[in-house]
C-alpha cells in the first residue's frame, strides 16, 4: 500500500482532521466530516484492492461514525433554526 490512492487518502485524512481540530466553526467542522467520509471510502477501496482488510474494515466503521457527524452538523433538526442550543 504505497500508491497514489493511499497518498490522496492520507493527505485528505490530515486535512479533515485539521478542519475539525482547528475549531473554525460549525461549517468547517461539517466539511471536515464530509472530507473524512470521502477519504474513508478511498481507504476502503485501497484496502480492498490491496488485500488490507483491517484498513478496509476500520474505515467502514469510521465512515459510519463520520456520516453521523455530517448528520449532526448539517441535517439534524436541532440545528435547522440556526441556534444549536450550545456553543
C-alpha positions as a printed Julia matrix, in Angstrom:
87×3 Matrix{Float64}:
   0.0    0.0    0.0
   2.07   2.89  -1.26
   0.31   4.1   -4.38
  -1.32   7.38  -5.37
  -4.7    6.33  -3.93
  -3.19   5.87  -0.49
  -1.38   9.22  -0.69
  -4.6   11.0   -1.65
  -6.39   9.32   1.24
  -3.59  10.15   3.69
  -3.45  13.84   2.7
  -7.25  14.07   2.78
  -7.3   12.5    6.23
  -4.82  15.08   7.53
  -6.84  17.91   6.0
 -10.11  16.62   7.51
  -8.54  16.23  10.94
  -7.19  19.77  10.7
 -10.61  21.21   9.81
 -12.09  19.61  12.9
  -9.18  20.21  15.28
  -8.75  23.92  14.48
 -12.38  24.5   15.51
 -13.06  27.1   12.83
 -16.82  26.89  13.34
 -19.68  24.54  12.62
 -19.46  24.84   8.84
 -15.73  23.98   8.75
 -16.31  21.09  11.14
 -19.15  19.81   8.95
 -16.88  19.98   5.88
 -14.25  18.1    7.87
 -16.72  15.28   8.45
 -17.66  15.27   4.75
 -13.98  15.03   3.81
 -13.5   12.24   6.37
 -16.35  10.35   4.67
 -14.72  10.77   1.26
 -11.31   9.61   2.42
 -12.83   6.7    4.34
 -14.31   5.5    1.05
 -10.9    5.96  -0.57
  -9.24   3.95   2.22
 -11.86   1.2    1.88
 -11.17   0.92  -1.86
  -7.42   0.95  -1.27
  -7.72  -1.7    1.44
  -9.92  -3.98  -0.64
  -7.77  -3.72  -3.77
  -4.54  -4.41  -1.9
  -5.84  -7.12   0.42
  -5.53  -4.98   3.55
  -8.81  -6.0    5.15
  -8.09  -4.4    8.56
  -7.73  -0.98   6.86
 -10.95  -1.53   4.89
 -12.89  -2.72   7.95
 -11.64   0.11  10.17
 -12.55   2.72   7.57
 -16.0    1.22   7.06
 -16.67   1.82  10.76
 -15.1    5.3   10.54
 -17.3    6.05   7.52
 -20.38   5.3    9.63
 -19.1    7.45  12.5
 -18.24  10.36  10.22
 -21.57  10.09   8.39
 -23.16  10.52  11.81
 -21.03  13.66  12.23
 -22.32  15.01   8.91
 -25.88  14.31  10.07
 -25.26  16.05  13.41
 -23.66  19.16  11.92
 -25.81  19.68   8.81
 -29.06  17.78   8.85
 -30.17  17.2   12.43
 -33.42  19.09  13.13
 -31.98  20.74  16.27
 -29.54  22.62  14.01
 -32.09  23.77  11.44
 -33.06  27.03  13.17
 -29.55  28.47  13.27
 -29.4   28.14  17.05
 -27.9   24.84  18.15
 -28.61  25.44  21.82
 -24.94  25.05  22.71
 -21.56  26.61  21.95
